[in-house]
Amino acid sequence: MTNTNHETSDDYAAVVANLTDDLRVITCKGGIQWILQKRDKGSAERPWVAKGYFRTRKALMRVGAGLGAPTDKLEALPATFIPTN
């Protein structure tokens, strides 16, 4: 069974970018911000844990770089978040 409604799921539908094998950016369920997530290897049920919530690429880049995200993948994101609602 695919679980695309849970932000912490491997198969969440609103993944914006996979930055590394254990870092990704998603759009929150409400469509108002990006969430930077890191894979939690100890949890099979909810493998992704939020590391920050962002409306701008600049803020996301600062935190993402500190977690080892490649700069080129972060720079490929839009400069600001565009709400989906």
DAMO-V87099 format. One line per field, one symbol per residue. ss: DSSP state (h for helix, s for strand, l for the rest). psi: psi as a letter, one per 40 degrees, with the letter a starting at -180 (. if undefined). burial: + if it has 24 or more other ideal C-beta (glycine too) atoms within 12 Angstrom, else -. Layout:
# DAMO-V87099
ss=???
psi=???
burial=???
This chain:
# DAMO-V87099
ss=llllllllllllllssssssllsssssllllllssssssllllllllssssssslshhhhhhhhhhllllhhhhhllllslllll
psi=hhgeehdeidfhdfhdhhdadehihihidefeiihhihhheehddgehhheihieiddddddddddeehhddddeeiidihhie.
burial=------++++-+-++++-+---++++++----+++++++--------+-+++-+--+-+++-+++-+-+----+--+---+----
